[in-house]
Amino acid sequence: MSYDLNFWKYQSEIYLDSQTTYASLCDGERVEGLEDLPIEEMLDRLKVFFSDGWAQTEELNWEATSRGAFQVSTTPQMFRVDCYGMSGDDMNRFIDLGKEFGCPLYDPQVGTRFDGKS
């Protein structure tokens, strides 16, 4: 089963339609009202969050024996993770990573941004 998790950060006092923002970011567009993310720092922290049995097969691709795999893709304003066969507990690590950088989860599978505003 595949699942994608998406993270971005609004500028202060800005809030946009989440589905429209998601679609624009997936198309590689810059979105007025979003902050640029510290992508390199987020990738460095990702290595800490997934240091227990996970291995990078390429820079942005990870696998773990019997725990699934994930692939990271980024733009200056979005951090996205495509998860394959992962447990909820492992996927929750991405949510923790997003929180650490002030980026709530947007889940396009249910059309919800988990920031208490949508």
N, C-alpha and C positions, 0 to 999 in steps of 0.2 A: 504494500500500500504506500502511495506517495502522498506527501503533505508538504505544503510550503508555508513558511513563517516569515513575516515581513516586519521590518522595523524602520521607523523614521522619526524625526523630531521636529515639531513645529516651533517657529519663532515665538517669542513671548507675545501673548494676547492674540494669537492667530489660531484659527481652527477651520479646517477645510473639510469638504466631503471626503470621507475615507476611501470609498470605492473609486471615485474620480482620481484622487491622489495616487492610489495604488496603480490604476491603469496607466496614468501618465508616467510614473516611475518605471513601470515595466516596459514602457515604450522608449525608455532612455531619455526622457525629457527632464529638464530642470523644472522644478515647481516653485513658483514664487510663494514665499511664506514658510519654506522649510529651511532648516539649518543644514550646513554641510556636516557630515559625521566624521569623527576621528577613526577612519576605517583601519589604519595600521594598528592603532591601539586596540581596537575591537578584535582584530585578527590575532594579536598577541595574547589577549585575554582568552580567546577561544582555545588556544593551545593549552592554557591552564585548566579551563573548564573540561577539556576532553583529553587529559593526560593519562587516564586510567584504562588502558586496553584499546584505545583508539589509535589508529595509525593513518598518517597522511599518505595517500597513494599518489597524489599530485598536490600542488600548493593549496588548492581550494577544495579538494576531494578527500573525504575521510571514510574509513571503514573500520568495523570491529567484528571480530568473529562472533557470530550468532547474535549481534546487537544491531545489525543494519548498517546503513551508510548515510552520508549526507554530503551535499555540495553547497558551497557558499558562492553567492554572486553579489557584487556590490556596484553601486554608482556613488558619486560623491554624497548623495542624499539618502540612499537606501542600503540597508543590510538585509539580504534575503538568504534564507536557508531552505533548500529542498531536501526533505527527509524521506528515506526509503526503509521501511521495515523497522523503524525505531520505536522504542517504548515511550510512553508518555513521560516517564521520569527523565529519560535522556533528552527528550524534546523540551522539557521544562528548563533545562540548563540554558537554552537559547533565550527563554523568557527572562531568566535571571541576568543573562548577559545584556539584554536590551535594557532592563531596569537600571543596571549599573551605569549605563550611558544615557539615561533619561529618554529611552525610546520604547514606548509600550508596543506590545504585539498587535499587529493587524493580521487577522486570520481571514483570508478571502474565501475559504471554504464555508464559513458561516456569515461572512460580510460584516464582521465586528472588529473594531479597534478597542482593545481592552485598556482604556484610559479613564473610564468612568464618565465620558462625555458623549459617547455614541450609543 
